[in-house]
Amino acid sequence: MADLDVGDLAPQFDLPRDGGGSLSLAASAGKPVVLYFYPQDDTTSCTQEAISFSQLKPEFEKAGAVVIGLSPDPVRKHDKFKSKYNLTIDLAADEERKVIEAYHLWVEKSMYGRKYMGVERATFLIGRDGRIAQIWRKVRVKDHAEEVLAAVRAL
């Protein structure tokens, strides 16, 4: 399977979300969508990333964009994570990893010489037309949300 690329139609999804209900790409049709994938709630880098996107949420909204964080964690863990850090962004729960795999982000990772499968930290900017406008892979959290916001404004 080939990786997704800029210009490709973004894979659709409809997933359970924090606080109940669901999040779908179709529900945001006509708006830019920042879809960021992260490995796990309440870890250092994932928390920093979620806080950064939450702090900038009003700016993303001014630019007309929706921000969705997605991980394989269950909804109840997302709820605790949002509450603990006063997060304002929407979080989708992909426990079966179907969306993570559709975006080709279930990858072999290595830590301290141990290999394991996990979520690659990545962000997809999906344009109003439903096509991928920009991709950031193997994201470094510092200043990432600001960089994504600049890209949204440039659409």
N, CA, C and O of each residue as an XYZ file, in Angstrom:
620
protein
N       0.829     -1.178      0.000
C       0.000      0.000      0.000
C       0.880      1.251      0.000
O       1.793      1.379      0.817
N       0.600      2.156     -0.911
C       1.380      3.382     -1.000
C       0.935      4.369      0.069
O      -0.236      4.421      0.446
N       1.894      5.145      0.545
C       1.565      6.193      1.506
C       0.643      7.216      0.868
O       0.626      7.374     -0.353
N      -0.118      7.903      1.691
C      -0.937      9.006      1.215
C      -0.031     10.172      0.869
O       1.048     10.324      1.441
N      -0.473     10.988     -0.064
C       0.343     12.117     -0.501
C      -0.543     13.350     -0.662
O      -1.769     13.249     -0.715
N       0.089     14.496     -0.738
C      -0.617     15.742     -0.976
C      -1.412     15.595     -2.270
O      -0.894     15.101     -3.272
N      -2.658     16.021     -2.245
C      -3.537     15.918     -3.407
C      -4.464     14.721     -3.363
O      -5.481     14.705     -4.055
N      -4.129     13.705     -2.554
C      -4.991     12.530     -2.418
C      -6.254     12.897     -1.637
O      -6.239     13.792     -0.792
N      -7.341     12.193     -1.934
C      -8.535     12.337     -1.109
C      -8.231     11.773      0.277
O      -7.667     10.686      0.405
N      -8.602     12.507      1.294
C      -8.363     12.045      2.665
C      -9.317     10.893      2.973
O     -10.507     10.990      2.673
N      -8.824      9.812      3.563
C      -9.712      8.723      3.969
C     -10.777      9.224      4.951
O     -10.476      9.934      5.911
N     -12.010      8.841      4.688
C     -13.136      9.242      5.537
C     -13.096      8.482      6.861
O     -12.501      7.409      6.958
N     -13.734      9.052      7.871
C     -13.847      8.366      9.153
C     -15.079      8.858      9.885
O     -15.592      9.944      9.615
N     -15.534      8.058     10.797
C     -16.612      8.397     11.724
C     -16.292      7.615     12.995
O     -16.459      6.397     13.045
N     -15.833      8.327     14.013
C     -15.323      7.680     15.226
C     -15.979      8.248     16.481
O     -16.431      9.393     16.485
N     -16.032      7.438     17.556
C     -16.500      7.963     18.841
C     -15.581      9.088     19.305
O     -14.384      9.092     19.018
N     -16.158     10.028     20.019
C     -15.387     11.184     20.470
C     -15.511     11.406     21.972
O     -16.384     10.854     22.641
N     -14.611     12.229     22.469
C     -14.683     12.621     23.877
C     -16.044     13.246     24.136
O     -16.607     13.919     23.272
N     -16.565     13.016     25.331
C     -17.830     13.618     25.706
C     -19.059     12.974     25.092
O     -20.177     13.425     25.342
N     -18.881     11.936     24.301
C     -20.012     11.271     23.654
C     -20.199     11.740     22.224
O     -19.633     12.754     21.817
N     -20.978     11.015     21.476
C     -21.205     11.351     20.082
C     -20.083     10.830     19.204
O     -19.339      9.926     19.584
N     -19.977     11.422     18.016
C     -18.943     10.970     17.089
C     -18.363     12.146     16.326
O     -18.942     13.231     16.280
N     -17.221     11.906     15.737
C     -16.543     12.875     14.875
C     -16.368     12.235     13.515
O     -15.940     11.085     13.414
N     -16.699     12.975     12.465
C     -16.495     12.450     11.125
C     -15.882     13.535     10.252
O     -16.056     14.729     10.494
N     -15.171     13.094      9.246
C     -14.611     14.033      8.281
C     -15.743     14.679      7.489
O     -15.687     15.868      7.175
N     -16.764     13.899      7.170
C     -17.894     14.409      6.391
C     -18.601     15.573      7.095
O     -19.103     16.484      6.436
N     -18.640     15.543      8.425
C     -19.309     16.607      9.187
C     -18.580     17.940      9.053
O     -19.156     18.993      9.330
N     -17.336     17.903      8.637
C     -16.550     19.130      8.481
C     -16.346     19.494      7.013
O     -15.482     20.309      6.690
N     -17.134     18.897      6.126
C     -17.008     19.175      4.689
C     -17.102     20.680      4.442
O     -17.939     21.369      5.025
N     -16.231     21.172      3.572
C     -16.210     22.587      3.240
C     -15.325     23.421      4.144
O     -15.151     24.619      3.917
N     -14.756     22.784      5.188
C     -13.839     23.481      6.097
C     -12.492     22.777      6.059
O     -12.428     21.567      5.845
N     -11.415     23.527      6.266
C     -10.125     22.845      6.445
C     -10.159     22.053      7.749
O     -10.721     22.505      8.747
N      -9.556     20.873      7.729
C      -9.490     20.023      8.916
C      -8.034     19.726      9.229
O      -7.282     19.264      8.371
N      -7.645     19.995     10.468
C      -6.339     19.597     10.970
C      -6.575     18.298     11.726
O      -7.192     18.284     12.791
N      -6.075     17.214     11.157
C      -6.235     15.896     11.764
C      -4.863     15.454     12.243
O      -3.994     15.099     11.446
N      -4.683     15.481     13.555
C      -3.371     15.079     14.061
C      -3.481     13.773     14.825
O      -4.380     13.572     15.642
N      -2.540     12.899     14.531
C      -2.475     11.567     15.124
C      -1.394     11.575     16.192
O      -0.300     12.101     15.983
N      -1.710     10.992     17.330
C      -0.729     10.933     18.412
C      -0.826      9.569     19.088
O      -1.883      8.939     19.063
N       0.273      9.108     19.693
C       0.305      7.749     20.240
C      -0.590      7.492     21.444
O      -1.261      6.461     21.495
N      -0.618      8.421     22.433
C      -1.280      8.065     23.691
C      -1.587      9.299     24.521
O      -0.780     10.226     24.592
N      -2.757      9.306     25.148
C      -3.128     10.388     26.064
C      -2.196     10.416     27.271
O      -1.687      9.388     27.718
N      -1.992     11.626     27.781
C      -1.324     11.849     29.061
C       0.131     11.385     29.104
O       0.616     10.955     30.150
N       0.824     11.470     27.974
C       2.269     11.293     27.954
C       2.864     12.669     27.663
O       2.156     13.550     27.176
N       4.108     12.865     27.942
C       4.705     14.196     27.875
C       4.504     14.885     26.529
O       3.933     15.974     26.479
N       4.959     14.278     25.448
C       4.865     14.926     24.137
C       3.419     15.062     23.676
O       3.040     16.089     23.114
N       2.621     14.046     23.909
C       1.218     14.090     23.485
C       0.458     15.178     24.240
O      -0.396     15.855     23.667
N       0.766     15.340     25.506
C       0.133     16.383     26.307
C       0.557     17.759     25.814
O      -0.282     18.646     25.659
N       1.851     17.948     25.565
C       2.335     19.242     25.061
C       1.664     19.592     23.738
O       1.276     20.739     23.516
N       1.527     18.598     22.862
C       0.918     18.833     21.556
C      -0.556     19.217     21.715
O      -1.020     20.166     21.084
N      -1.286     18.488     22.549
C      -2.706     18.778     22.754
C      -2.909     20.159     23.381
O      -3.833     20.879     23.004
N      -2.063     20.527     24.322
C      -2.154     21.854     24.940
C      -1.880     22.936     23.899
O      -2.575     23.951     23.865
N      -0.879     22.730     23.054
C      -0.550     23.720     22.014
C      -1.711     23.919     21.051
O      -2.071     25.053     20.734
N      -2.300     22.819     20.583
C      -3.444     22.946     19.671
C      -4.631     23.587     20.388
O      -5.355     24.378     19.784
N      -4.844     23.262     21.662
C      -5.946     23.860     22.425
C      -5.744     25.360     22.594
O      -6.691     26.134     22.454
N      -4.520     25.773     22.894
C      -4.245     27.202     23.070
C      -4.506     27.978     21.777
O      -4.930     29.133     21.811
N      -4.250     27.337     20.650
C      -4.423     28.010     19.363
C      -5.796     27.760     18.727
O      -6.065     28.244     17.628
N      -6.650     27.018     19.402
C      -7.955     26.691     18.820
C      -8.717     27.936     18.358
O      -9.288     27.905     17.268
N      -8.755     29.027     19.127
C      -9.475     30.218     18.636
C      -8.904     30.748     17.311
O      -9.648     31.247     16.467
N      -7.602     30.637     17.138
C      -6.976     31.093     15.888
C      -7.328     30.162     14.727
O      -7.573     30.616     13.609
N      -7.350     28.854     15.003
C      -7.765     27.903     13.965
C      -9.216     28.187     13.568
O      -9.555     28.162     12.384
N     -10.070     28.458     14.560
C     -11.476     28.743     14.266
C     -11.619     30.018     13.442
O     -12.435     30.065     12.522
N     -10.835     31.056     13.758
C     -10.863     32.293     12.967
C     -10.501     32.015     11.517
O     -11.021     32.655     10.603
N      -9.609     31.058     11.314
C      -9.192     30.681      9.960
C     -10.192     29.709      9.325
O     -10.009     29.292      8.181
N     -11.246     29.348     10.059
C     -12.287     28.478      9.535
C     -12.001     26.991      9.656
O     -12.710     26.172      9.072
N     -10.965     26.635     10.410
C     -10.524     25.239     10.478
C     -11.019     24.520     11.727
O     -11.288     25.128     12.763
N     -11.127     23.211     11.587
C     -11.483     22.312     12.672
C     -10.221     21.528     13.050
O      -9.480     21.090     12.169
N      -9.971     21.348     14.350
C      -8.820     20.572     14.812
C      -9.328     19.318     15.513
O     -10.150     19.387     16.426
N      -8.820     18.167     15.064
C      -9.193     16.882     15.660
C      -7.930     16.106     16.004
O      -7.087     15.869     15.138
N      -7.798     15.711     17.269
C      -6.725     14.822     17.689
C      -7.245     13.395     17.662
O      -8.387     13.144     18.046
N      -6.422     12.461     17.214
C      -6.859     11.077     17.078
C      -5.798     10.139     17.619
O      -4.622     10.238     17.271
N      -6.230      9.229     18.474
C      -5.331      8.203     19.006
C      -6.133      6.921     19.214
O      -7.360      6.929     19.113
N      -5.440      5.821     19.504
C      -6.162      4.577     19.752
C      -6.740      4.465     21.163
O      -7.317      3.436     21.513
N      -6.593      5.500     21.965
C      -7.130      5.463     23.326
C      -8.659      5.479     23.314
O      -9.264      6.057     22.411
N      -9.290      4.845     24.318
C     -10.753      4.847     24.393
C     -11.306      6.211     24.821
O     -10.582      7.044     25.367
N     -12.581      6.421     24.567
C     -13.253      7.682     24.882
C     -13.069      8.062     26.347
O     -12.775      9.220     26.644
N     -13.234      7.116     27.268
C     -13.140      7.468     28.694
C     -11.753      8.007     29.044
O     -11.628      8.871     29.911
N     -10.723      7.509     28.383
C      -9.365      8.021     28.618
C      -9.226      9.434     28.022
O      -8.578     10.302     28.606
N      -9.844      9.647     26.854
C      -9.855     10.996     26.267
C     -10.543     11.980     27.211
O     -10.069     13.100     27.403
N     -11.659     11.557     27.797
C     -12.398     12.438     28.704
C     -11.529     12.850     29.899
O     -11.500     14.022     30.276
N     -10.832     11.893     30.483
C      -9.943     12.191     31.621
C      -8.806     13.117     31.191
O      -8.455     14.055     31.908
N      -8.240     12.851     30.030
C      -7.130     13.643     29.481
C      -7.581     15.094     29.269
O      -6.883     16.027     29.665
N      -8.743     15.277     28.647
C      -9.248     16.629     28.398
C      -9.503     17.370     29.700
O      -9.165     18.546     29.834
N     -10.103     16.670     30.659
C     -10.427     17.288     31.936
C      -9.159     17.674     32.702
O      -9.068     18.775     33.245
N      -8.201     16.779     32.741
C      -6.969     17.004     33.503
C      -6.203     18.233     33.014
O      -5.621     18.963     33.817
N      -6.203     18.465     31.682
C      -5.401     19.551     31.112
C      -6.250     20.680     30.525
O      -5.718     21.557     29.843
N      -7.557     20.671     30.779
C      -8.463     21.695     30.245
C      -8.316     21.858     28.733
O      -8.238     22.975     28.222
N      -8.280     20.738     28.034
C      -8.126     20.765     26.586
C      -9.445     21.167     25.930
O     -10.523     20.822     26.413
N      -9.344     21.896     24.831
C     -10.544     22.377     24.137
C     -10.726     21.752     22.763
O     -11.779     21.922     22.148
N      -9.739     21.042     22.276
C      -9.850     20.424     20.959
C     -10.652     19.133     21.055
O     -10.792     18.554     22.133
N     -11.174     18.691     19.924
C     -11.920     17.441     19.866
C     -10.954     16.270     19.750
O      -9.945     16.348     19.048
N     -11.279     15.180     20.451
C     -10.445     13.979     20.410
C     -11.276     12.790     19.936
O     -12.351     12.513     20.468
N     -10.760     12.097     18.932
C     -11.436     10.921     18.378
C     -10.742      9.658     18.875
O      -9.518      9.616     19.003
N     -11.540      8.630     19.153
C     -11.029      7.358     19.664
C     -11.057      6.307     18.557
O     -12.126      5.913     18.089
N      -9.882      5.862     18.148
C      -9.751      4.854     17.083
C      -9.189      3.570     17.685
O      -8.091      3.136     17.339
N      -9.960      2.970     18.592
C      -9.485      1.791     19.321
C      -9.151      0.619     18.402
O      -8.262     -0.174     18.710
N      -9.848      0.504     17.288
C      -9.582     -0.599     16.355
C      -8.501     -0.246     15.338
O      -8.121     -1.079     14.516
N      -8.012      0.976     15.393
C      -6.917      1.473     14.536
C      -7.260      1.490     13.045
O      -6.352      1.527     12.215
N      -8.524      1.465     12.688
C      -8.898      1.452     11.270
C      -8.490      2.739     10.565
O      -7.979      2.698      9.446
N      -8.709      3.872     11.206
C      -8.344      5.152     10.598
C      -6.827      5.327     10.625
O      -6.232      5.783      9.649
N      -6.214      4.967     11.733
C      -4.750      5.039     11.842
C      -4.113      4.232     10.716
O      -3.153      4.682     10.091
N      -4.642      3.054     10.461
C      -4.097      2.218      9.388
C      -4.433      2.780      8.009
O      -3.619      2.679      7.091
N      -5.619      3.370      7.847
C      -5.991      3.972      6.557
C      -5.054      5.122      6.197
O      -4.819      5.392      5.019
N      -4.524      5.793      7.208
C      -3.577      6.893      6.987
C      -2.126      6.393      7.030
O      -1.190      7.192      6.990
N      -1.948      5.091      7.111
C      -0.627      4.432      7.097
C       0.266      4.880      8.251
O       1.455      5.138      8.064
N      -0.316      4.968      9.438
C       0.435      5.465     10.590
C       0.620      4.425     11.690
O       1.101      4.764     12.771
N       0.254      3.178     11.445
C       0.541      2.094     12.384
C       1.853      1.504     11.913
O       1.894      0.750     10.940
N       2.940      1.855     12.617
C       4.281      1.565     12.124
C       5.137      0.886     13.189
O       4.826      0.914     14.380
N       6.219      0.277     12.722
C       7.190     -0.284     13.665
C       8.004      0.860     14.246
O       8.503      1.723     13.524
N       8.125      0.844     15.558
C       8.890      1.864     16.270
C       9.963      1.155     17.085
O       9.950     -0.068     17.229
N      10.877      1.935     17.607
C      11.949      1.372     18.412
C      12.255      2.313     19.569
O      12.391      3.523     19.385
N      12.362      1.736     20.768
C      12.756      2.522     21.937
C      13.686      1.678     22.788
O      13.351      0.558     23.175
N      14.839      2.221     23.068
C      15.840      1.519     23.873
C      16.148      0.133     23.303
O      16.351     -0.830     24.042
N      16.177      0.059     21.969
C      16.515     -1.189     21.303
C      15.368     -2.180     21.169
O      15.523     -3.231     20.547
N      14.224     -1.851     21.746
C      13.064     -2.735     21.661
C      12.161     -2.271     20.523
O      11.811     -1.094     20.439
N      11.792     -3.189     19.663
C      10.907     -2.860     18.544
C       9.463     -3.202     18.919
O       9.200     -4.209     19.577
N       8.548     -2.357     18.494
C       7.133     -2.555     18.773
C       6.317     -1.784     17.737
O       6.852     -0.932     17.027
N       5.034     -2.083     17.655
C       4.146     -1.371     16.746
C       3.461     -0.238     17.504
O       3.076     -0.390     18.664
N       3.316      0.905     16.824
C       2.680      2.046     17.458
C       2.267      3.086     16.432
O       2.492      2.925     15.233
N       1.660      4.154     16.928
C       1.183      5.242     16.084
C       2.322      6.213     15.804
O       2.990      6.689     16.723
N       2.531      6.498     14.534
C       3.495      7.538     14.156
C       2.819      8.886     14.383
O       1.697      9.105     13.928
N       3.497      9.787     15.084
C       2.955     11.133     15.303
C       2.990     11.867     13.959
O       4.056     12.079     13.379
N       1.820     12.245     13.483
C       1.728     12.899     12.181
C       0.506     13.810     12.160
O      -0.443     13.618     12.920
N       0.547     14.802     11.276
C      -0.578     15.718     11.109
C      -0.903     15.834      9.630
O      -0.018     15.959      8.784
N      -2.199     15.790      9.343
C      -2.681     15.965      7.979
C      -3.555     17.213      7.936
O      -4.489     17.354      8.726
N      -3.249     18.110      7.016
C      -4.105     19.262      6.776
C      -4.958     18.904      5.566
O      -4.451     18.703      4.463
N      -6.251     18.832      5.796
C      -7.196     18.452      4.749
C      -7.930     19.712      4.309
O      -8.528     20.414      5.125
N      -7.878     19.987      3.019
C      -8.489     21.201      2.479
C     -10.004     21.120      2.422
O     -10.604     20.078      2.683
N     -10.600     22.241      2.075
C     -12.067     22.329      1.972
C     -12.640     21.318      0.988
O     -13.800     20.922      1.099
N     -11.821     20.901      0.022
C     -12.256     19.962     -1.020
C     -12.104     18.498     -0.601
O     -12.394     17.595     -1.386
N     -11.645     18.258      0.646
C     -11.481     16.895      1.127
C     -10.170     16.244      0.711
O      -9.940     15.063      0.970
N      -9.320     17.023      0.068
C      -8.012     16.500     -0.360
C      -6.930     16.919      0.629
O      -7.028     17.961      1.276
N      -5.912     16.098      0.730
C      -4.801     16.381      1.636
C      -3.994     17.546      1.070
O      -3.480     17.478     -0.046
N      -3.893     18.612      1.856
C      -3.178     19.817      1.429
C      -1.731     19.807      1.913
O      -0.849     20.347      1.245
N      -1.485     19.197      3.067
C      -0.125     19.137      3.611
C      -0.037     18.006      4.623
O      -1.017     17.668      5.286
N       1.159     17.425      4.730
C       1.404     16.325      5.661
C       2.677     16.611      6.442
O       3.696     17.004      5.876
N       2.602     16.409      7.733
C       3.787     16.458      8.586
C       3.943     15.071      9.187
O       3.030     14.589      9.858
N       5.058     14.430      8.967
C       5.316     13.089      9.510
C       6.413     13.177     10.566
O       7.236     14.092     10.560
N       6.402     12.207     11.466
C       7.400     12.155     12.547
C       7.546     13.534     13.201
O       8.643     14.078     13.332
N       6.415     14.059     13.594
C       6.316     15.413     14.133
C       7.154     15.587     15.397
O       7.179     14.724     16.274
N       7.824     16.707     15.462
C       8.448     17.201     16.685
C       7.465     18.227     17.238
O       7.061     19.142     16.521
N       7.084     18.091     18.479
C       5.981     18.860     19.044
C       6.262     20.356     19.145
O       5.364     21.166     18.910
N       7.483     20.735     19.488
C       7.798     22.145     19.697
C       7.479     22.963     18.441
O       7.995     22.679     17.360
N       6.632     23.968     18.594
C       6.225     24.899     17.534
C       5.406     24.253     16.412
O       5.129     24.901     15.403
N       5.019     22.995     16.575
C       4.276     22.327     15.507
C       2.897     22.950     15.281
O       2.520     23.202     14.136
N       2.147     23.200     16.340
C       0.798     23.763     16.184
C       0.858     25.120     15.478
O      -0.013     25.433     14.666
N       1.869     25.917     15.777
C       2.027     27.215     15.126
C       2.304     27.045     13.632
O       1.785     27.797     12.806
N       3.122     26.057     13.296
C       3.441     25.788     11.894
C       2.186     25.338     11.139
O       1.967     25.747      9.999
N       1.378     24.510     11.765
C       0.142     24.033     11.133
C      -0.830     25.204     10.960
O      -1.484     25.314      9.923
N      -0.928     26.065     11.953
C      -1.801     27.232     11.852
C      -1.389     28.117     10.674
O      -2.245     28.603      9.936
N      -0.089     28.326     10.498
C       0.390     29.125      9.362
C      -0.026     28.480      8.040
O      -0.400     29.179      7.098
N       0.037     27.161      7.969
C      -0.365     26.460      6.746
C      -1.868     26.603      6.504
O      -2.298     26.764      5.362
N      -2.670     26.546      7.574
C      -4.125     26.729      7.433
C      -4.409     28.129      6.895
O      -5.227     28.301      5.992
N      -3.737     29.111      7.446
C      -3.953     30.497      6.999
C      -3.553     30.693      5.547
O      -4.107     31.548      4.856
N      -2.591     29.901      5.084
C      -2.100     30.018      3.704
C      -2.991     29.322      2.687
O      -2.808     29.502      1.483
N      -3.955     28.526      3.153
C      -4.837     27.803      2.214
C      -5.660     28.775      1.383
O      -6.454     28.351      0.544
